[in-house]
Amino acid sequence: MPVSSSAASPLNVYPAPPTAASVGSGSPLGSLAAVSSPTAVAYAKVTVRLKRTLLGHRGKVYALTFSPASSLLASTGADGLIRLWDPSSGQMLRPVNTLGFVATSLAFSPDGRCLVSSGSNGTIQGWDTIDWKCSLLFQAHSAWVNHVSFLGQTHWLVSAGEDGLIKIWESRTGQLVATLTGHKGEIWSVASTSDGRHLVSGGSDQTVRVWEIVTQRQVHRLEGHADRVLSIALSPNGRWVISGSWDETVRLWDITSGQQVSAIGRDVGRVHNVTLSRNGQWLIYGGDRSKVAVWDFSSLTPVLLLENLPAPVLGVALSPDHRWLAAAGADGSILLWEWSTS
């Protein structure tokens, strides 16, 4: 694993967080509440309460995602298993057969009727969420696939991986629709606008790239990170790009101009995963210092820092109904908080 570069451009980094004891009820929004034992905390407009720890995976939990209806939490890990959980009860509902390979990422279709995974053997696999029978399996890349997701609200799939290629597929047939090239090296994450017009990707070449789907053309190459870009998220309106990197920063970009708007971070270590709430209000990310940070996205002010978690955080997800916050741990655990706002 490469060592994170220490060189980085100037950041809008908030001061070192106070201890939980020093954060009073009158603390202004923008002061960070550092939570050393995050069983329950309320701050600003967010309350999180640790409800349960989901155990079952052996080894790292690579990724997790909620179904569109928020009734299922799917997780995948180094043990080669996909597990389905009921977030309300914490019960593991069933494992899903991956045919022996490691599933590296997961995505539900917009209608919730299909769950797809990318594989360490270069495949993409899909399951019908009614009977959980395999409905799709095809060779997508020549090597490890790091990412798969649905393109906006369409039935197309987007995949990317070690081979440095982004591919677009017809999910019902597995037919290749397009291949996008430009990254130098491994691609880690891809996100698409809800209208399906643009893709945004991040890779080991430290760049974020914006693509126009219709023309299959790269429209922006965004530079500023000093290490690999592991995670990409987009605002619901498709205007803002959020990128998380091993340089320990989270950066905000304007998708139209290609300009960097802000850079935050240095609070969770190397950033493994970033996500935005469905309503676009909350920015959440986790990293290798065993922390999860929550920011108010509209004002770019920090709200919560969940510290001293059991292990480095490899993935975070907020349920579409804004009821559950989940964090995937490198120790095989999944932490599940009850989330509420007022």
SVG drawing of the C-alpha trace seen along z (x, -y; Angstrom):
<svg xmlns="http://www.w3.org/2000/svg" viewBox="-40 -30 45 50">
<polyline fill="none" stroke="black" stroke-width="0.4" points="0.0,0.0 1.5,-3.4 2.2,-6.0 0.0,-9.0 1.7,-12.1 2.3,-14.9 2.1,-17.6 -1.2,-19.3 -2.7,-22.7 -4.0,-25.0 -7.3,-23.9 -10.2,-25.3 -9.6,-23.1 -11.5,-23.8 -9.5,-24.0 -8.7,-20.9 -12.0,-19.6 -12.8,-20.2 -13.4,-17.3 -17.0,-16.2 -16.9,-17.7 -16.0,-21.1 -18.9,-21.3 -21.8,-23.1 -25.3,-23.6 -24.5,-27.1 -21.7,-26.0 -22.1,-27.7 -22.7,-25.6 -19.2,-25.2 -17.6,-24.0 -17.1,-20.3 -18.6,-18.0 -16.0,-15.2 -17.6,-12.1 -15.2,-9.8 -17.8,-7.2 -20.6,-7.6 -23.4,-5.7 -25.7,-8.8 -25.1,-12.4 -27.2,-15.3 -25.6,-18.4 -27.0,-21.2 -29.8,-19.5 -28.5,-16.0 -29.0,-13.2 -27.2,-9.9 -27.6,-6.9 -25.6,-3.8 -28.2,-1.0 -26.3,2.1 -23.1,3.6 -23.8,6.1 -21.4,9.1 -21.0,11.8 -18.3,10.9 -14.8,12.3 -12.3,9.8 -12.8,6.3 -16.2,5.1 -15.6,3.4 -18.9,1.8 -22.5,1.4 -25.7,-0.1 -29.3,-0.6 -32.2,0.4 -34.3,-2.5 -37.0,-1.7 -34.5,-1.6 -35.8,1.8 -32.6,3.7 -28.9,3.1 -26.5,5.1 -22.9,5.5 -19.9,7.3 -16.5,8.2 -13.2,9.9 -14.7,13.2 -16.4,13.4 -19.9,13.1 -22.7,10.6 -25.1,10.3 -28.5,8.8 -29.6,7.2 -32.8,5.8 -31.7,2.4 -34.7,2.2 -34.0,5.5 -30.3,6.0 -31.1,9.5 -29.0,11.0 -31.7,12.1 -29.6,14.2 -26.3,14.5 -26.1,14.1 -24.1,16.6 -21.2,14.8 -20.0,18.0 -16.7,17.9 -15.3,14.5 -15.1,11.4 -17.7,8.8 -16.0,5.4 -19.0,3.0 -22.8,3.1 -25.7,1.2 -29.5,1.5 -31.4,0.6 -33.5,-2.6 -36.7,-0.5 -35.1,1.8 -35.8,4.9 -32.1,5.8 -28.9,5.9 -25.7,5.9 -22.1,6.4 -18.6,6.0 -16.2,8.8 -12.5,9.5 -12.5,11.8 -13.7,9.1 -17.3,10.0 -20.6,8.2 -23.3,10.2 -27.0,9.4 -29.8,10.8 -33.6,10.5 -34.5,9.1 -37.7,11.1 -36.4,14.6 -32.6,13.8 -31.8,15.9 -28.9,14.8 -30.4,12.8 -27.2,11.5 -23.6,12.6 -21.0,11.5 -17.3,10.8 -16.9,7.0 -13.2,6.3 -9.9,8.2 -9.0,7.7 -10.5,6.6 -13.6,4.4 -13.7,1.7 -17.0,0.2 -20.5,0.9 -23.6,-1.3 -26.7,-2.2 -26.4,-5.2 -28.9,-7.7 -32.4,-6.4 -31.8,-4.1 -31.3,-0.4 -27.7,-0.9 -24.8,0.1 -21.4,-1.7 -18.3,0.3 -14.7,-0.6 -11.6,1.1 -7.9,2.0 -7.7,1.8 -8.3,-2.0 -11.5,-1.7 -15.0,-2.9 -17.6,-0.7 -21.4,-1.2 -23.6,1.8 -27.2,2.7 -28.1,4.4 -30.8,6.6 -28.6,8.2 -25.0,7.6 -24.3,5.9 -21.5,3.3 -22.8,-0.1 -19.6,-2.3 -16.1,-2.4 -14.5,-5.6 -10.7,-5.9 -8.5,-8.6 -7.4,-7.7 -3.8,-6.6 -4.1,-3.6 -6.7,-2.2 -10.2,-3.7 -11.8,-3.5 -15.2,-5.2 -17.8,-6.5 -20.9,-8.5 -23.6,-9.7 -26.0,-12.6 -29.7,-11.6 -30.5,-12.6 -27.9,-10.2 -26.1,-13.0 -22.8,-13.0 -20.4,-10.6 -17.7,-11.5 -14.8,-9.2 -11.8,-9.2 -8.6,-7.2 -5.1,-6.4 -3.8,-9.1 -5.0,-11.6 -7.5,-13.1 -11.3,-13.5 -12.8,-13.4 -16.2,-14.5 -17.6,-12.7 -20.5,-13.5 -22.5,-10.3 -24.1,-11.1 -20.8,-12.1 -18.6,-9.8 -16.3,-12.7 -14.2,-13.9 -15.3,-17.4 -13.2,-18.2 -10.0,-16.8 -10.0,-18.1 -6.7,-18.3 -5.9,-19.1 -5.6,-15.9 -2.2,-14.7 -3.0,-11.0 -5.4,-8.4 -9.1,-9.4 -11.1,-6.6 -14.6,-7.9 -16.9,-10.2 -20.4,-11.6 -22.7,-14.0 -25.2,-16.5 -28.9,-15.6 -29.1,-18.5 -25.9,-17.2 -24.1,-20.5 -21.5,-19.7 -18.9,-16.9 -17.5,-15.6 -14.2,-13.7 -12.5,-11.8 -8.8,-10.9 -5.9,-9.3 -4.4,-12.7 -6.9,-13.0 -9.0,-15.7 -12.6,-16.0 -12.9,-18.4 -15.9,-20.1 -16.0,-21.0 -18.4,-22.8 -19.3,-20.3 -20.1,-23.0 -16.9,-25.0 -14.6,-22.3 -13.3,-24.6 -12.5,-23.5 -14.9,-25.4 -13.6,-24.2 -11.4,-21.6 -12.1,-20.2 -10.9,-17.3 -7.8,-16.2 -10.2,-14.9 -10.6,-11.2 -7.3,-10.3 -7.2,-8.8 -10.7,-9.1 -12.1,-5.8 -15.7,-6.8 -17.9,-9.9 -21.7,-10.1 -24.4,-12.7 -27.8,-12.3 -30.6,-11.9 -31.9,-15.4 -28.4,-16.9 -28.2,-18.3 -25.6,-16.1 -22.1,-15.2 -20.7,-12.1 -17.3,-10.5 -15.1,-7.9 -11.4,-7.1 -8.5,-5.1 -8.3,-6.8 -11.5,-5.0 -13.7,-8.1 -16.8,-9.3 -17.4,-13.0 -20.7,-14.6 -21.0,-18.1 -23.8,-20.4 -23.4,-20.5 -25.3,-23.7 -23.0,-25.7 -20.0,-23.4 -19.8,-23.4 -18.8,-20.4 -21.5,-19.0 -20.3,-15.7 -17.2,-13.6 -17.7,-10.0 -14.3,-9.0 -12.7,-5.9 -14.6,-3.5 -13.4,0.1 -11.6,0.1 -10.8,-2.0 -13.9,-2.9 -14.0,-1.6 -17.6,-2.6 -20.5,-4.8 -24.1,-4.9 -27.2,-6.9 -30.5,-5.3 -32.7,-7.1 -35.4,-7.7 -32.6,-9.3 -33.3,-6.9 -30.0,-4.9 -26.3,-5.7 -24.1,-2.7 -20.3,-2.4 -18.3,0.6 -15.3,1.6 -11.9,3.1 -12.5,5.5 -15.5,7.1 -18.1,5.1 -20.9,2.8 -21.9,0.0 -25.5,-1.1 -26.7,-4.4 -30.2,-5.7 -30.2,-9.1 -32.7,-11.9 -32.8,-15.6 -34.9,-18.4"/>
</svg>
